[in-house]
Amino acid sequence: MGDSTVWTLAIAAVTGGTAVLASWVTGRGSTQAARIQAEIAAGAQRAERLRESRRAAYLDLIEQTHHMGELLWEISAVLRQPGSPDRTATLGELREREVAEYAKIRRCARVVELEGPPSAAAAALALQQATGPFYAAMTSALSHDADDRHNSTDLLEFDAAFRPFWAALEDFVEAARSAHQQE
């Protein structure tokens, strides 16, 4: 074996070693890139699931608020009829429905509170609390009916609660829209 053969073998060994090292570095880089890409994709999926979950919670609360609003208009109509013989019974039934609808709003508001963000959660809680004056006026109307006296103040108090109730809904929608757009 001559010198040229030794040099050829040495160059072949260095070239082979370089190829193996390059392959190892490339494989390691590819693995790291794949891991980073998978983490980014998983993060994007989590963010999209959270966004959709929040959106569904916001829509549920808005829908339930509209159901409550329809019931409250129905109650207001009954309160406008003080001479009705079955008014007390009707108000009692409507109060039970109001309590059931409130429970649904409370549940929806809690889901929004769970899903976040804090601004939407606070607006949801304010919306939930905006139903309180309706309940107080309804309780007052029932107690007046039980005493066989109808009080027009009950209707005024009940109807006065509509504006803050719808304003609370508008505030919630704005908070939800802002939160949804920032995601």
HELIX and SHEET records of a PDB file:
HELIX    1   1 ASP A    3  LEU A   79  1                                  77    
HELIX    2   2 ARG A   87  GLU A  115  1                                  29    
HELIX    3   3 PRO A  118  GLN A  129  1                                  12    
HELIX    4   4 GLY A  132  ALA A  146  1                                  15    
HELIX    5   5 SER A  152  ALA A  160  1                                   9    
HELIX    6   6 PHE A  162  GLN A  182  1                                  21    
END                                                                             
